[in-house]
Amino acid sequence: MNDFNLLFRQRIGLSTDQKITFDHLDDILDRTARILPFENMSIMLEKTDSITKKHLIDKILKRYEGGLCYELNPLLHFFLLDNAFKTAMYYGRVHNGNEYGDKTHVMFLVKHKGKDYLIDTGFGSNLPLKPVPMSGETIHSRNGAFRIIEEGNAHILEMNLSSKQKGWTNGYKFYTYDPVRNVEDLNTIQKKIINSETSPFNKDPLITSFTKEGRHTLTKTSYSVWSGTEFEKVKIEPDQFHKYAERHFNFKFYS
């Protein structure tokens, strides 16, 4: 087993001698959702680096940080490739409630027994937590219901989140003819988010991840916890952010 495979398994608590199969993806996606936080601290601290496989390993596996979609999903993609999966990454356009935005999301598809499944561990609190069949079949997880529909030459991830109870809403649109050809190409997404006037990820710090009971989110003004049907929100001062990040997300800040 190579060092990367070992580091990834250790990071999310997988056995080092376990052979990874498609049936393990539910568990792996639940683990990554809990252990690898969705966060924008490198952008907020102006400490971004060029997106490469080595950088992702250093940042997420060695420094125990998390990342945004263009960091979390490629890392899982590389891990599955390393374990003999057939997988390819694609660009997505997130729906903002009115329309689809620019290509600032990335996810990937895994092929299993001739069928394709969408995998995403980098969509914040909207994670399916399971592979989503490209066939249109609805899957159910503790985070709600998810399905993929076709619209012209595009595919759309639709979601019915259990925490919001708003019915079916659009997540993002993607095109299978528009793959990510090299991980270095994702630097385009990072630059767009850093320079965007509308992206929320360059405005205020955010750390969020799932827990065994639900999920929790930290902003500069609050720490919120969802546990089943229970919800608790604690107001915090900006200077408490680092303390809450270290205590609740095991997040390390490096000078």
C-alpha angles and dihedrals in degrees: 000000000000124000095256094053090048094047093050093049092048092048094056097031101252122154112261093222098045117116108226116228134171089264089064094059095089090058094042092050091049090050095048090048090054101037106032106060123215101234144149102207096125089058094045092047091044091237101125120144135194112288109248133140090254092052092051091050092049095045102042106023103033104029092036095231127137129218149193127287095282089058105036099044097046090051092054089043090056091047093053091046087053088055095053099264121144105233139155131185126232138188121248136199112217119221111235097195095274108039145351117274133214125300097283100128129077131192135151144230126230122203117219124173091343095309129105125229129189116235122194129167095157106068099099114230092349098077118144088211088209137060110277115217115236086216091082097254114148117239125198127212135162087273095057139266126322136185141162122232130187121238114180107304093341137083122219128203108220123192139191102195117208092214096054101036093201097132123241116349134173118260105179144321125234139175123222090209090062107067127169100251099190131015089232088065087070089074084081090063092047092051092048092052094045092051100035119121092204105037113110090209095076096045108061137004117267134181121174137161141155124262129203088262100037131303142293135213134199125200131165090268106033150022113215129190128193115194115171105303092340122100129186128180124189121193115226137184119245091248090059093060096093093048093051092045092053095043101044104026101029085235118168123209117209126198 
